[in-house]
Amino acid sequence: MQQVIQANLKDNDNIEPVFSHFETQLNGERSSAWHQKRKAALEELKSLTYPTTKNEEWKYTNIAKVLANDYAFNAPSDLTKEEISKFSLSELEAHKLVFVNGIFREEFSDYSSEKGLHILSLKAAYQAHADLIEAHFSEIASTKEEPFTALSTAFAFNGVFILAEKSAVASKPIFILNITDTSDYPVIAQPRNLVIARENSEVTVIEDFVSVGGKPAFLNYVSEFKVEQSAKVDHYKLQNKGDNNFYIGTTQVHQSDKSNYNNTVATLGGGLIRNNLNILLDGEYCEAFMNGLYMLKDKDHVDNHTMVDHLKPNSYSNEMYKGIMDGHSTGVFNGKIYVRQYAQKTNAFQENKNILLSENATVDTKPQLEIWADDVKCSHGATTGALDEEPLFYLRSRGIGEDKARALLMNAFAEDVISRIKSETFKSHIETLISNRLENR
């Protein structure tokens, strides 16, 4: 049985021995260009401190409880194939890859490459596509001033590599199931994904995050997307974690001319969740869609930080985030749109709407626009309030009970976001979870 390595993240001195142990797994790879990037990230991490609420970008999210635990970096799991199958969405026709505690489990996965579509674990991909990993890994998601990205980069070993060659169209989605099993240890898991969509290619990536066990789990998750000219990427996430689960994730996207990237995140639970979505529209006639639904209860906390940077003319971005807050839950929305001087003819829209079902629930929302061009169409807005009483009265006057009427209205509120998911099976799965939540609250 391998030795379980545990450390606390608060002191960077604790990370050095963990990294040294991590290097023993790399065999001949320690001299590679990829590993030099890991070592550079470790040095960057040593110069950084984790954010506090004094940092403007983390003003409403206190990560003290994330840093309070001694996490196992290589925690074992005894989950069986039968137990994992409960989470694998058997009705979803997809290439399925399973990660348990951040480790790729091929024996639980079911996937294959297609013509023009290469799907590999990140570790295996370095053997087949070292040039691409060395060219793109950590080039899209910077470690500068980002301690969690630096930590992820330093320990990057497991994850998914997806390459869609020129004009390749994936026949079915790629489904990535991330399970944290804290039955025996508090767990830190750090999968790292790299997706490259070549010219005119099309691919759909679906990610699901679940947890088992009662001890704390911290998922430090980073994905990089390179979306080349006229390529199309649909990217969906479902976060349905336990109260003692923490997630800090960064999705970094680089788009070229005429590309299309569509992101939808549904958050239905988690002790602390921070979603960073950063998109660079580095081409003309790009399209980017950012959609989010968060439905929180008890003491759940979600912080959605988005940034879209229009660097070139004639691009379009559309952002809609909606929240339904219950119990003592807290939500944060901070969305930034930048329109650079040469990005004329930009269309950019941003909207955040929230319903508070409890007097104890709170949300802090901050939509932002920074525009240096003069020929643009940009708008943003935010609303927060209780459920509208007028349609509620109408439904009740038609003989519908109050609880059922409230559930119907909240389902309609959420559907604006969920309807943007193009995978009917995955959309139906989320709609069922939402309906069950609303009808049993």
RASULKA-V167476 format. One record per helix or strand of 3 or more residues. SS is the DSSP state (2 for helix, 1 for strand). FROM is the first residue (numbers start at 1). LEN is the number of residues. If there is no record, write none. Layout:
BEGIN
ss->[SS/SS]
from->[FROM/FROM]
len->[LEN/LEN]
END
This chain:
BEGIN
ss->[1/2/2/2/2/2/1/2/1/2/1/2/2/2/1/1/1/1/1/1/1/1/1/1/1/1/1/1/1/1/1/2/2/2]
from->[6/13/27/33/56/64/70/81/94/106/117/122/130/147/160/173/187/192/202/217/232/245/260/272/287/301/316/330/347/362/377/389/402/424]
len->[3/11/5/14/3/4/3/5/7/3/5/7/7/8/5/9/3/6/11/11/9/11/10/10/10/10/10/10/10/10/9/9/17/16]
END
